[in-house]
Amino acid sequence: MSPQLVWFRNDLRLADQAALCAAAAAGPVLALFVLDDETPGAWRMGAAQRWWLHHSLADLGGRIAAAGGRLILRRGRAGPIVRALAAEQAADVHAIVHHEPWAAVQEREAGPLRLHHGATLAPPSGVLSGSGGRYRIFTPWWRKLQEQLPPPRPLPVPVVRWADAAAIASDDLASWGLRPTTPDWSGGFGEWRPGEAGAAARLADFAAQAAGYEGQRNLPALAGTARLSPHLALGEVSPATAWHAIADAVGADTAEPWLRQLGWRDFSANIIDQFPDHGDAPNRPAFAAFAFRDDPAGFAAWCQGRTGYPIVDAGMRQLWATGWMHNRVRMITASFLVKHQLIDWRLGERWFWDTLLDADYGNNAQGWQWVMGSGVDSSPFNRIFAPVGQSAKFAAADYIRRWVPELASLPDALIHSPWEAGVRRGRAYPPPIIGHEAARARALAAFAQIKAGGDAAGTTG
Ligand SMILES: Cc1cc2nc3c(=O)[nH]c(=O)nc-3n(C[C@H](O)[C@H](O)[C@H](O)COP(=O)(O)OP(=O)(O)OC[C@H]3O[C@@H](n4cnc5c(N)ncnc54)[C@H](O)[C@@H]3O)c2cc1C
């Protein structure tokens, strides 16, 4: 029997791993991971996620070693590396399909592959309208996807006969330098447990509280969401596994609000499958002419959490410290950057890409284009979040106390807008970088300039 090469990508798991199952059924298995910083170009993995990748590969490699195999590590352009190893070992290659634009290039360059489904709930290209077209708007797409749900039950970890890989060259994981050293800014990542077992534990914890998701998911002061996104981003748990775990725990009806969020992840894959440059180009062409401001100091203040808006600063500091930010606060901080500061959404998107442990090309681009109003399915530009109103509405006082300790002694009534009562005087906290009403007027004026361009507010999906 010829050896079967499993090319692990952002699907670093043994359970519900269709490529591994197919390979195991066909012959002795070799396992490969390639750190490819070339094919993705500017979208190579960001700094925070590299920290996660290190631990995730250590976990996967350890599991494979414990079962008698060896995870081969190589660095470089993935396609040619996969192709050469397959030729050298006369192996068939199995992999799971991914939807980032560079993933398709890797697949083309890798030579003959046996591709399997498993990165999304359903293959994006199979969710089609009655006339055979692709969807661009979430709600009709979600309705259509339901016809293919629930996804098949997850596949168990297969019994694998590992091929002898002792003589095959492999890099040493530590030599990749994926973890930060000088300085080591990963100290706040301690709450995370990368790897398949960590993902399963996180999913089990969330299953016990999933019934309260709908009531809590918008409240950043609570740990009311799954915080599963870094595990999903590197595929330590499959979306189908997550789906069934939560639906089984609380029943499909109660689970629906959470399953729908998981659906947004599939929707992002559906969008980048149709618009590979979604991370770089606005879907609505009129936005290409949007007059963003060049404001390096303002951008630095946003990155560092020093805009003078407590909810914005709390979010940006949570992101820097922990590699994750609550979804409600992602929307508020992103909106602040593009609408209050009129700074190009792509700068914020890149900052998120580099600092998020859950960085996901589709979800990130979709989130930013949604906030900007430039996506095929997005919030209209002229709906401008009021950061103070959002902060109070979503009861963020304790969240602010945690991440902006300069304000910790303020009562709830003052903490969202400390300048209003003059309490800022003498404190180390900066004044607001711009007033809300002035920012709003400026943003609407900038929008009016491109509205004449035609499709700025129209529906294209
Ligand atoms: C500007 C912006 C940028 C974002 N960038 C990313 C990113 O790089 N990576 C990323 O995974 N998510 C991103 N999101 C979406 C969302 O904020 C995170 O998926 C969510 O906060 C993850 O936390 P959780 O696992 O507790 O989510 P839960 O609320 O528990 O949801 C469960 C899962 O559903 C998926 N999901 C939830 N909300 C969304 C959404 N709006 N879009 C797509 N999938 C969703 C995620 O995989 C998540 O893990 C972004 C949102 C915005 C507004």
The ligand as an ORCA input file, in Angstrom:
! r2SCAN-3c Opt
* xyz 0 1
  C     -14.165     44.337     12.991
  C     -14.338     42.873     13.310
  C     -13.284     41.997     13.086
  C     -13.433     40.623     13.369
  N     -12.380     39.775     13.139
  C     -12.519     38.453     13.376
  C     -11.454     37.548     13.123
  O     -10.375     37.907     12.646
  N     -11.644     36.233     13.431
  C     -12.827     35.769     13.930
  O     -12.954     34.560     14.180
  N     -13.859     36.597     14.141
  C     -13.746     37.926     13.897
  N     -14.807     38.754     14.144
  C     -16.113     38.181     14.529
  C     -16.368     38.018     16.038
  O     -16.050     39.203     16.718
  C     -15.603     36.864     16.675
  O     -15.757     35.694     15.897
  C     -16.107     36.558     18.084
  O     -15.955     37.706     18.898
  C     -15.357     35.384     18.663
  O     -15.678     35.194     19.997
  P     -16.468     33.902     20.485
  O     -15.774     32.684     20.030
  O     -16.688     34.065     21.954
  O     -17.832     34.063     19.699
  P     -19.282     33.450     19.926
  O     -20.219     34.590     20.043
  O     -19.313     32.429     20.997
  O     -19.564     32.770     18.509
  C     -19.145     31.436     18.196
  C     -18.332     31.413     16.936
  O     -19.084     31.920     15.846
  C     -18.238     32.646     14.954
  N     -18.676     34.054     14.919
  C     -19.253     34.758     15.915
  N     -19.533     36.006     15.494
  C     -19.098     36.094     14.217
  C     -19.090     37.121     13.238
  N     -19.609     38.338     13.464
  N     -18.540     36.857     12.026
  C     -18.031     35.643     11.748
  N     -18.014     34.613     12.636
  C     -18.542     34.850     13.859
  C     -16.829     32.562     15.520
  O     -16.153     31.496     14.891
  C     -17.086     32.274     16.990
  O     -16.017     31.622     17.617
  C     -14.669     40.143     13.874
  C     -15.719     41.036     14.101
  C     -15.553     42.383     13.826
  C     -16.699     43.325     14.082
*
